[in-house]
Amino acid sequence: MHRFSALFILLLLCLSACESARQEDPQPVPLTTSIALQVPQLQNDSTAVLTWSALNNPDVKEYRLKRWEVTNAPVTTYSVQPTNPAAPTVTYADGSIPYSDEVQYQVVGVLASGKTIESNTVIFRRPGVLMARAHLYDVLFDEPSRTLYFFSRGGIVSQYSLAAQQIVKTIQVGQSVEHGSLATFQGRRELYLPTEDGRVFIYDAASLTKLDEVRVNYSQPTRGLTSVLSSNGLLYITTTDNNGPTLRIYDRATKAPLPYQNNRDWYGQRLYQVPGSGTELVGMALYVFPMVYTYYSFTPAGTLIGSQQSFSQRNHQLDGRIFEFLPTGSATSPAPMVPSTTKPPPTSRPCPSYSPPTPATAPTRPPKLFTPAPRTAASTPFPCKRPTP
């Protein structure tokens, strides 16, 4: 009886020990089938740090980090090798992030079998960078309203608010426009758009509502306009036509042309206003090489005081659409301006020799941007007769 009791107790102890051993055996961790990618953190101007959850799978061969800009299709892929399989996360520093407002990332885990596991997609938004997604030909900035105006070749005008950080309005003017300008007329901010059929469209700059138009060129076939600039209630307009005056002046209120004649104009000029002056302009010829640039001085009423002209060196390719006045810097005293004279009839002979006025009659003005060398009949950079564009 005692022997039987002892065997029974021993059996119970063995069963209890086996049960305890079964309870203490570690359970296998299930293999992960997903990757959680976190939003990148900006480390410096060109580096973003990405972190994602590691795959708990011994068959992980590599991670592929995919990056692309939101507006572009091309994808950049980086191979990231898992250095510590036991780590719960993987970290990678992207040291060449594009200078864009938004960049997208995704991680793809690649197993030895070739199977792939994709993570979620995250968007990295670079602080302080804003992008307006529009097809651009030209841009104007209206400082009083902190508004940008984008122009496309097809006549699309978009209004971008810096305060709202988005395009707030887009219109279609019906035809291609060239280089326009902004100005205040009778207390209202206006936008002036030169068109390909010889008209200047006038829009309310705030609402983009068309207010009026000025027809500039009545020649047949109709020639287009290159640029328009408003100052002192006058519209200074350049044309692509190389016959007749290529710079026109119109009264904004009456839409009537002002008398103007100058033998130094060049066709296809883009006009820029000299900062701090309402009567001085610089015209940059866009369609000739070497590029011709002309300085103009007018009275507030639009009467030409004089002009002077120079041209770029032949070994430097310049573009008159990329031009800006330096806010500071030294300027040299230019040669005296040549007063306006009646334009001679078309001829292929060289232009008349440079004849500066006497000091007593020479107009006075502050130093300008360039000092053209005195011109003679032998050294004139181009003939009076303009080539056909």
Secondary structure, DSSP 8 states (H G I E B T S, - for coil): -HHHHHHHHHHHHHHHHHHHHHHHS---------B-B---EEEETTEEEEEEE----TTEEEEEEEEEETT----EEEEE--S-TT-SEEEEEETT--SSSEEEEEEEEEETTS-EEEB--EEEE-TT--------SEEEEETTTTEEEEE-TTSEEEEEETTTTEEEEEEE-SS-B-B-EEEEETTEEEEEEEBTTSEEEEEETTT--EEEEEE----SS---EEEEEEETTEEEEEES--SS-SEEEEETTT--B-----TT--SSEEEEE-TT-SSEEEEEESS-SS-EEEEEEE-TTS-EEEEEEEE--TTS---TTS----SS---------B---------SS---------TTTS------S-------TTT-SS-SS----
